[in-house]
């Protein structure tokens, strides 16, 4: 491949990635849903992100099934490349699917609860938060506490409710590393829901 076609491929992939991210973020809701059983405000990933993850996993399994039917001794470079691409898309999509469907965060007047298949579940009272910072490169809030670490990605719905709860319950010096993002989210927040 020459330099022009490589540059065009990189530009097209970057543009497609930006369009997909914009679509996912546009489907994010400002307000969290209230759990009827616990009364918590639930931060969750939107259906657009879940759909994207299902598509990626489906794409992977489609090409994986085709590769199983292939005549392996006579594989062409194009088939090998298609299988490699399907694995490169499918495996991260599977992790994204697990994240989007199995991870749960609940906010109450007492603190934030984390449930995740990636690490242990725990409840973090607002007063035990040691720091909150925002990682621009990862696009998530990192909450450090005595109980553990919580990462809240910008793709989550209800972050405005999270920002408002932090600003009301956590001393400002503990979230100074995320102050501009907290202010932006709280500015865009809908009227408060009673916790």
VEXLOTOR-56020 format. One record per residue: residue number from 1; residue in one letter; chain; x, z, y of N, C-alpha, C, O in turn. Coordinates in pm, whole numbers. Example, Ala and Ser with C-alpha at 12.3 -4.5 7.8 and 13.67 -1.06 7.14 Angstrom:
% residues 2
> 1,A,A,1319,780,-569,1230,780,-450,1320,780,-330,1424,846,-332
> 2,S,A,1285,708,-225,1367,714,-106,1290,787,3,1341,804,114
END
This chain:
% residues 195
> 1,X,A,84,0,-118,0,0,0,89,0,124,187,74,132
> 2,X,A,53,-84,220,134,-87,341,93,23,438,-6,93,416
> 3,X,A,169,36,544,149,147,639,14,138,710,-46,241,739
> 4,X,A,-34,16,738,-161,1,808,-277,47,722,-363,122,767
> 5,X,A,-278,2,596,-389,43,508,-383,193,478,-487,256,460
> 6,X,A,-264,249,471,-252,395,452,-306,468,574,-379,566,560
> 7,X,A,-272,421,692,-323,483,815,-474,472,825,-540,567,866
> 8,X,A,-529,356,789,-675,337,792,-742,431,691,-845,490,721
> 9,X,A,-684,444,573,-740,534,471,-739,679,518,-838,750,500
> 10,X,A,-630,722,579,-621,859,630,-722,881,742,-788,985,747
> 11,X,A,-733,784,833,-828,796,944,-972,801,893,-1052,881,940
> 12,X,A,-1004,715,795,-1140,713,740,-1172,844,669,-1283,896,682
> 13,X,A,-1078,897,593,-1099,1024,523,-1116,1138,622,-1202,1224,603
> 14,X,A,-1035,1140,726,-1046,1243,829,-1181,1235,899,-1246,1337,920
> 15,X,A,-1225,1115,935,-1354,1097,1002,-1468,1141,911,-1561,1209,956
> 16,X,A,-1463,1103,784,-1567,1143,689,-1572,1294,674,-1680,1353,669
> 17,X,A,-1457,1357,667,-1450,1503,656,-1512,1569,778,-1587,1666,766
> 18,X,A,-1481,1517,896,-1536,1574,1020,-1688,1555,1027,-1759,1644,1074
> 19,X,A,-1737,1441,981,-1882,1416,981,-1951,1511,884,-2055,1569,918
> 20,X,A,-1897,1529,764,-1956,1620,666,-1956,1762,720,-2056,1832,708
> 21,X,A,-1846,1806,781,-1840,1941,837,-1941,1959,950,-2005,2063,959
> 22,X,A,-1956,1857,1035,-2054,1866,1144,-2195,1876,1089,-2277,1951,1142
> 23,X,A,-2224,1801,984,-2357,1808,922,-2383,1946,861,-2491,2001,876
> 24,X,A,-2282,2000,794,-2297,2132,732,-2318,2238,840,-2407,2323,827
> 25,X,A,-2238,2234,946,-2252,2333,1054,-2384,2317,1129,-2440,2416,1177
> 26,X,A,-2434,2195,1140,-2560,2175,1211,-2679,2233,1133,-2783,2262,1192
> 27,X,A,-2663,2249,1003,-2771,2306,920,-2764,2459,914,-2854,2522,859
> 28,X,A,-2660,2518,970,-2644,2663,969,-2748,2726,1061,-2768,2680,1174
> 29,X,A,-2812,2830,1013,-2914,2899,1093,-2848,3011,1172,-2753,3074,1126
> 30,X,A,-2900,3035,1292,-2846,3143,1375,-2884,3280,1322,-2804,3373,1326
> 31,X,A,-3007,3292,1274,-3056,3423,1230,-3044,3437,1079,-3066,3343,1004
> 32,X,A,-3011,3558,1038,-3004,3590,896,-3147,3614,844,-3237,3648,920
> 33,X,A,-3163,3595,714,-3291,3625,651,-3294,3772,613,-3191,3830,577
> 34,X,A,-3411,3831,621,-3425,3971,583,-3460,3980,434,-3550,3911,386
> 35,X,A,-3388,4066,363,-3418,4092,223,-3541,4181,215,-3547,4287,278
> 36,X,A,-3639,4138,138,-3760,4220,124,-3734,4346,43,-3800,4448,64
> 37,X,A,-3638,4340,-49,-3612,4456,-135,-3526,4563,-67,-3551,4682,-86
> 38,X,A,-3424,4521,12,-3333,4619,72,-3352,4635,223,-3309,4735,280
> 39,X,A,-3416,4538,286,-3431,4540,431,-3307,4492,506,-3307,4488,629
> 40,X,A,-3203,4456,433,-3079,4407,496,-3101,4267,553,-3190,4193,510
> 41,X,A,-3019,4233,650,-3010,4095,697,-2905,4026,611,-2791,4072,603
> 42,X,A,-2942,3916,546,-2853,3849,452,-2786,3729,517,-2853,3640,570
> 43,X,A,-2654,3727,512,-2576,3612,556,-2559,3523,434,-2512,3570,330
> 44,X,A,-2595,3396,445,-2581,3308,329,-2543,3167,373,-2552,3131,490
> 45,X,A,-2500,3088,275,-2463,2949,301,-2589,2863,297,-2682,2892,221
> 46,X,A,-2593,2759,379,-2713,2676,388,-2725,2578,272,-2630,2558,195
> 47,X,A,-2842,2517,262,-2870,2423,153,-2782,2299,162,-2750,2238,60
> 48,X,A,-2743,2259,283,-2657,2143,298,-2522,2163,231,-2471,2073,165
> 49,X,A,-2464,2281,249,-2336,2310,185,-2351,2318,34,-2267,2267,-40
> 50,X,A,-2459,2381,-11,-2484,2388,-156,-2502,2248,-214,-2451,2217,-322
> 51,X,A,-2576,2163,-142,-2597,2026,-189,-2468,1948,-197,-2445,1872,-291
> 52,X,A,-2382,1966,-97,-2252,1900,-97,-2170,1944,-218,-2105,1861,-283
> 53,X,A,-2173,2073,-248,-2099,2126,-364,-2156,2071,-495,-2080,2035,-585
> 54,X,A,-2288,2064,-506,-2351,2008,-627,-2312,1862,-643,-2282,1818,-754
> 55,X,A,-2313,1786,-531,-2272,1646,-537,-2128,1634,-587,-2100,1552,-674
> 56,X,A,-2038,1716,-533,-1897,1711,-574,-1880,1742,-722,-1803,1675,-791
> 57,X,A,-1950,1844,-772,-1942,1880,-915,-2001,1768,-1000,-1946,1733,-1104
> 58,X,A,-2114,1710,-955,-2175,1599,-1028,-2084,1478,-1034,-2073,1412,-1137
> 59,X,A,-2018,1449,-922,-1922,1338,-914,-1810,1359,-1016,-1771,1267,-1087
> 60,X,A,-1760,1482,-1021,-1653,1516,-1115,-1699,1494,-1259,-1630,1427,-1336
> 61,X,A,-1815,1549,-1296,-1862,1537,-1434,-1894,1393,-1471,-1875,1353,-1586
> 62,X,A,-1943,1313,-1376,-1971,1172,-1401,-1842,1099,-1440,-1837,1031,-1542
> 63,X,A,-1740,1114,-1358,-1614,1046,-1389,-1544,1106,-1510,-1476,1035,-1583
> 64,X,A,-1560,1235,-1532,-1502,1297,-1650,-1567,1240,-1777,-1498,1211,-1875
> 65,X,A,-1699,1225,-1775,-1770,1168,-1890,-1726,1024,-1915,-1707,983,-2029
> 66,X,A,-1711,946,-1807,-1665,807,-1822,-1524,804,-1881,-1494,719,-1965
> 67,X,A,-1439,897,-1838,-1302,896,-1889,-1297,931,-2037,-1208,886,-2109
> 68,X,A,-1393,1012,-2085,-1397,1044,-2228,-1435,923,-2312,-1396,914,-2428
> 69,X,A,-1511,831,-2253,-1553,711,-2326,-1450,598,-2316,-1462,497,-2384
> 70,X,A,-1351,616,-2234,-1252,510,-2212,-1160,493,-2333,-1139,587,-2410
> 71,X,A,-1108,373,-2348,-1011,342,-2451,-873,384,-2396,-811,309,-2321
> 72,X,A,-827,504,-2434,-709,564,-2373,-582,479,-2380,-507,475,-2283
> 73,X,A,-553,410,-2491,-429,331,-2492,-427,218,-2389,-320,177,-2345
> 74,X,A,-545,167,-2352,-545,54,-2260,-595,91,-2120,-649,7,-2049
> 75,X,A,-576,217,-2082,-622,261,-1950,-546,187,-1839,-425,168,-1845
> 76,X,A,-621,148,-1740,-558,83,-1626,-526,189,-1522,-576,301,-1527
> 77,X,A,-443,152,-1429,-406,245,-1322,-528,284,-1239,-535,397,-1190
> 78,X,A,-624,193,-1224,-745,222,-1146,-829,331,-1212,-882,419,-1144
> 79,X,A,-841,326,-1346,-919,429,-1417,-848,564,-1408,-912,667,-1385
> 80,X,A,-717,564,-1425,-640,688,-1413,-655,745,-1272,-670,866,-1256
> 81,X,A,-652,660,-1170,-669,705,-1033,-810,760,-1011,-826,861,-942
> 82,X,A,-910,696,-1067,-1049,744,-1053,-1065,882,-1116,-1132,969,-1060
> 83,X,A,-1004,902,-1233,-1011,1033,-1299,-938,1138,-1215,-987,1250,-1199
> 84,X,A,-821,1103,-1163,-745,1197,-1078,-824,1234,-953,-826,1350,-913
> 85,X,A,-888,1135,-891,-967,1162,-771,-1087,1250,-805,-1121,1341,-730
> 86,X,A,-1152,1222,-919,-1268,1303,-957,-1229,1448,-982,-1304,1540,-950
> 87,X,A,-1112,1470,-1040,-1064,1607,-1061,-1030,1672,-927,-1061,1789,-905
> 88,X,A,-966,1596,-839,-929,1650,-708,-1052,1688,-625,-1047,1780,-544
> 89,X,A,-1163,1617,-644,-1287,1650,-574,-1368,1753,-651,-1427,1843,-592
> 90,X,A,-1373,1740,-782,-1460,1823,-865,-1421,1970,-873,-1507,2057,-863
> 91,X,A,-1295,1997,-892,-1254,2137,-907,-1275,2219,-779,-1330,2329,-787
> 92,X,A,-1233,2170,-662,-1265,2246,-540,-1416,2255,-516,-1465,2355,-465
> 93,X,A,-1489,2148,-553,-1635,2151,-536,-1697,2258,-625,-1794,2323,-584
> 94,X,A,-1643,2277,-745,-1694,2382,-833,-1671,2520,-770,-1760,2605,-771
> 95,X,A,-1551,2542,-715,-1524,2670,-647,-1617,2687,-527,-1666,2797,-503
> 96,X,A,-1642,2580,-453,-1734,2586,-340,-1876,2617,-386,-1948,2693,-321
> 97,X,A,-1917,2559,-498,-2050,2586,-553,-2065,2733,-591,-2168,2795,-561
> 98,X,A,-1964,2789,-655,-1968,2931,-690,-1975,3016,-563,-2053,3110,-556
> 99,X,A,-1893,2982,-464,-1893,3056,-337,-2030,3048,-269,-2082,3149,-223
> 100,X,A,-2087,2928,-262,-2212,2907,-189,-2334,2966,-258,-2435,2992,-192
> 101,X,A,-2327,2987,-389,-2445,3038,-460,-2431,3182,-509,-2533,3247,-534
> 102,X,A,-2310,3233,-523,-2292,3365,-583,-2243,3473,-487,-2251,3592,-518
> 103,X,A,-2191,3434,-371,-2140,3531,-276,-2255,3573,-184,-2335,3490,-140
> 104,X,A,-2262,3704,-155,-2370,3755,-70,-2316,3864,22,-2236,3948,-18
> 105,X,A,-2363,3860,147,-2328,3962,245,-2458,4017,302,-2548,3940,339
> 106,X,A,-2469,4148,311,-2587,4211,368,-2547,4302,483,-2452,4380,472
> 107,X,A,-2621,4292,595,-2594,4374,713,-2709,4472,731,-2826,4434,726
> 108,X,A,-2674,4598,752,-2775,4699,784,-2724,4779,904,-2615,4753,954
> 109,X,A,-2801,4874,948,-2756,4957,1061,-2640,5047,1021,-2574,5105,1107
> 110,X,A,-2615,5058,891,-2508,5146,841,-2376,5072,818,-2270,5134,822
> 111,X,A,-2382,4941,795,-2259,4867,768,-2286,4732,705,-2395,4676,717
> 112,X,A,-2185,4680,638,-2193,4549,575,-2159,4562,427,-2067,4634,389
> 113,X,A,-2237,4491,345,-2218,4494,199,-2168,4357,154,-2216,4254,200
> 114,X,A,-2070,4359,63,-2014,4236,9,-2035,4230,-141,-2006,4326,-213
> 115,X,A,-2087,4117,-189,-2100,4093,-333,-2035,3959,-361,-2073,3858,-302
> 116,X,A,-1936,3957,-452,-1860,3834,-475,-1807,3828,-617,-1763,3929,-672
> 117,X,A,-1809,3709,-679,-1747,3694,-811,-1594,3689,-803,-1526,3701,-905
> 118,X,A,-1541,3672,-682,-1396,3658,-665,-1325,3794,-656,-1206,3804,-685
> 119,X,A,-1397,3898,-615,-1336,4030,-599,-1442,4138,-618,-1560,4107,-639
> 120,X,A,-1400,4262,-611,-1495,4370,-636,-1598,4380,-523,-1569,4349,-407
> 121,X,A,-1717,4423,-560,-1823,4444,-462,-1804,4579,-395,-1756,4673,-459
> 122,X,A,-1840,4589,-267,-1833,4719,-198,-1918,4719,-73,-1960,4614,-23
> 123,X,A,-1942,4839,-22,-2013,4858,103,-1914,4912,205,-1838,5004,175
> 124,X,A,-1915,4857,325,-1823,4897,431,-1904,4953,549,-1968,4877,620
> 125,X,A,-1902,5085,569,-1970,5141,687,-1904,5089,815,-1783,5065,818
> 126,X,A,-1984,5072,921,-1930,5022,1047,-1814,5107,1097,-1716,5054,1149
> 127,X,A,-1824,5239,1081,-1720,5328,1134,-1588,5323,1056,-1486,5369,1105
> 128,X,A,-1590,5266,934,-1465,5259,858,-1390,5128,881,-1285,5106,821
> 129,X,A,-1443,5040,966,-1374,4913,995,-1249,4943,1077,-1254,5009,1180
> 130,X,A,-1137,4892,1027,-1009,4910,1095,-981,4798,1194,-928,4822,1302
> 131,X,A,-1018,4674,1156,-998,4561,1248,-1084,4443,1205,-1120,4427,1088
> 132,X,A,-1115,4360,1305,-1182,4233,1279,-1106,4129,1361,-1091,4143,1482
> 133,X,A,-1057,4026,1292,-988,3916,1360,-1055,3785,1318,-1125,3779,1217
> 134,X,A,-1032,3683,1397,-1084,3550,1364,-966,3458,1337,-876,3447,1420
> 135,X,A,-967,3393,1221,-863,3297,1187,-914,3157,1221,-1004,3105,1155
> 136,X,A,-857,3098,1325,-900,2965,1368,-869,2859,1262,-947,2766,1243
> 137,X,A,-757,2873,1193,-721,2772,1093,-813,2778,971,-845,2674,914
> 138,X,A,-855,2896,931,-944,2910,815,-1091,2912,855,-1179,2899,770
> 139,X,A,-1119,2929,984,-1255,2935,1036,-1336,3049,975,-1450,3031,934
> 140,X,A,-1274,3168,972,-1347,3284,922,-1306,3411,994,-1196,3422,1049
> 141,X,A,-1398,3507,990,-1371,3641,1039,-1310,3719,923,-1358,3709,810
> 142,X,A,-1207,3797,950,-1147,3884,849,-1172,4027,892,-1123,4072,995
> 143,X,A,-1249,4098,811,-1281,4238,838,-1197,4324,745,-1210,4314,623
> 144,X,A,-1111,4408,802,-1029,4499,722,-1084,4639,737,-1115,4685,847
> 145,X,A,-1097,4707,622,-1148,4844,623,-1081,4922,512,-1005,4867,432
> 146,X,A,-1109,5050,506,-1056,5134,398,-1109,5089,262,-1041,5105,161
> 147,X,A,-1230,5033,261,-1294,4990,136,-1240,4858,83,-1247,4831,-37
> 148,X,A,-1187,4775,173,-1136,4644,132,-1145,4544,245,-1162,4581,361
> 149,X,A,-1133,4416,209,-1132,4308,306,-1253,4219,283,-1289,4190,169
> 150,X,A,-1316,4176,391,-1429,4083,385,-1396,3963,473,-1348,3978,585
> 151,X,A,-1421,3845,419,-1401,3721,496,-1537,3654,513,-1605,3623,414
> 152,X,A,-1577,3632,637,-1704,3567,667,-1675,3431,730,-1624,3423,841
> 153,X,A,-1708,3325,657,-1679,3189,703,-1782,3144,806,-1896,3188,804
> 154,X,A,-1740,3055,894,-1828,3003,998,-1944,2921,941,-2038,2890,1014
> 155,X,A,-1940,2883,813,-2050,2810,752,-2169,2901,718,-2277,2852,687
> 156,X,A,-2149,3032,724,-2257,3124,691,-2367,3124,797,-2339,3122,917
> 157,X,A,-2491,3126,752,-2603,3145,843,-2614,3292,878,-2586,3378,795
> 158,X,A,-2654,3322,1001,-2674,3460,1043,-2554,3526,1106,-2556,3648,1126
> 159,X,A,-2451,3451,1138,-2332,3512,1199,-2363,3572,1336,-2297,3666,1380
> 160,X,A,-2463,3518,1403,-2502,3574,1532,-2551,3718,1515,-2521,3804,1598
> 161,X,A,-2626,3744,1407,-2671,3881,1378,-2552,3971,1344,-2549,4088,1381
> 162,X,A,-2455,3915,1273,-2333,3990,1242,-2260,4028,1371,-2220,4143,1389
> 163,X,A,-2244,3931,1463,-2173,3957,1588,-2245,4064,1669,-2180,4154,1723
> 164,X,A,-2374,4057,1676,-2450,4156,1751,-2434,4295,1688,-2416,4393,1759
> 165,X,A,-2441,4303,1554,-2425,4433,1485,-2287,4491,1509,-2274,4612,1532
> 166,X,A,-2183,4406,1505,-2047,4454,1530,-2035,4506,1673,-1981,4614,1696
> 167,X,A,-2085,4430,1769,-2074,4469,1910,-2149,4598,1940,-2113,4672,2031
> 168,X,A,-2255,4626,1862,-2332,4748,1883,-2275,4869,1809,-2297,4983,1850
> 169,X,A,-2202,4845,1698,-2165,4956,1609,-2016,4980,1591,-1977,5083,1536
> 170,X,A,-1931,4888,1635,-1787,4900,1613,-1718,4906,1749,-1749,4826,1837
> 171,X,A,-1626,4999,1768,-1554,5007,1896,-1485,4874,1930,-1425,4812,1843
> 172,X,A,-1493,4831,2056,-1439,4700,2096,-1292,4679,2062,-1251,4566,2032
> 173,X,A,-1212,4783,2067,-1069,4764,2037,-1046,4723,1891,-941,4668,1859
> 174,X,A,-1143,4748,1804,-1127,4711,1662,-1164,4566,1636,-1126,4510,1533
> 175,X,A,-1238,4503,1726,-1270,4361,1710,-1213,4276,1823,-1260,4165,1848
> 176,X,A,-1112,4328,1891,-1048,4254,2001,-989,4121,1954,-984,4025,2030
> 177,X,A,-945,4115,1829,-887,3993,1773,-990,3884,1745,-954,3774,1703
> 178,X,A,-1117,3914,1768,-1225,3816,1749,-1321,3819,1866,-1434,3771,1854
> 179,X,A,-1278,3874,1978,-1368,3896,2093,-1433,3768,2144,-1553,3766,2170
> 180,X,A,-1356,3660,2158,-1415,3538,2214,-1519,3478,2119,-1622,3429,2164
> 181,X,A,-1492,3482,1988,-1589,3430,1891,-1713,3518,1886,-1825,3468,1876
> 182,X,A,-1694,3651,1894,-1808,3744,1895,-1895,3719,2017,-2018,3716,2007
> 183,X,A,-1834,3702,2133,-1909,3678,2256,-1987,3548,2247,-2103,3541,2287
> 184,X,A,-1922,3443,2195,-1988,3315,2182,-2109,3326,2089,-2217,3276,2121
> 185,X,A,-2092,3391,1974,-2202,3405,1878,-2314,3492,1934,-2431,3458,1917
> 186,X,A,-2280,3602,1999,-2384,3689,2052,-2460,3622,2166,-2578,3649,2186
> 187,X,A,-2394,3534,2241,-2458,3459,2348,-2564,3365,2291,-2671,3348,2350
> 188,X,A,-2534,3304,2176,-2624,3208,2113,-2731,3275,2027,-2822,3209,1978
> 189,X,A,-2720,3405,2008,-2811,3475,1918,-2954,3473,1969,-2980,3472,2089
> 190,X,A,-3044,3472,1873,-3186,3484,1905,-3216,3630,1932,-3130,3714,1906
> 191,X,A,-3334,3663,1984,-3366,3805,2010,-3340,3890,1886,-3361,3844,1774
> 192,X,A,-3293,4014,1907,-3251,4098,1794,-3365,4127,1695,-3480,4146,1733
> 193,X,A,-3325,4130,1567,-3417,4173,1462,-3388,4321,1439,-3272,4362,1434
> 194,X,A,-3490,4399,1425,-3470,4542,1403,-3410,4563,1265,-3459,4509,1166
> 195,X,A,-3302,4643,1261,-3238,4671,1131,-3291,4796,1071,-3249,4836,962
END
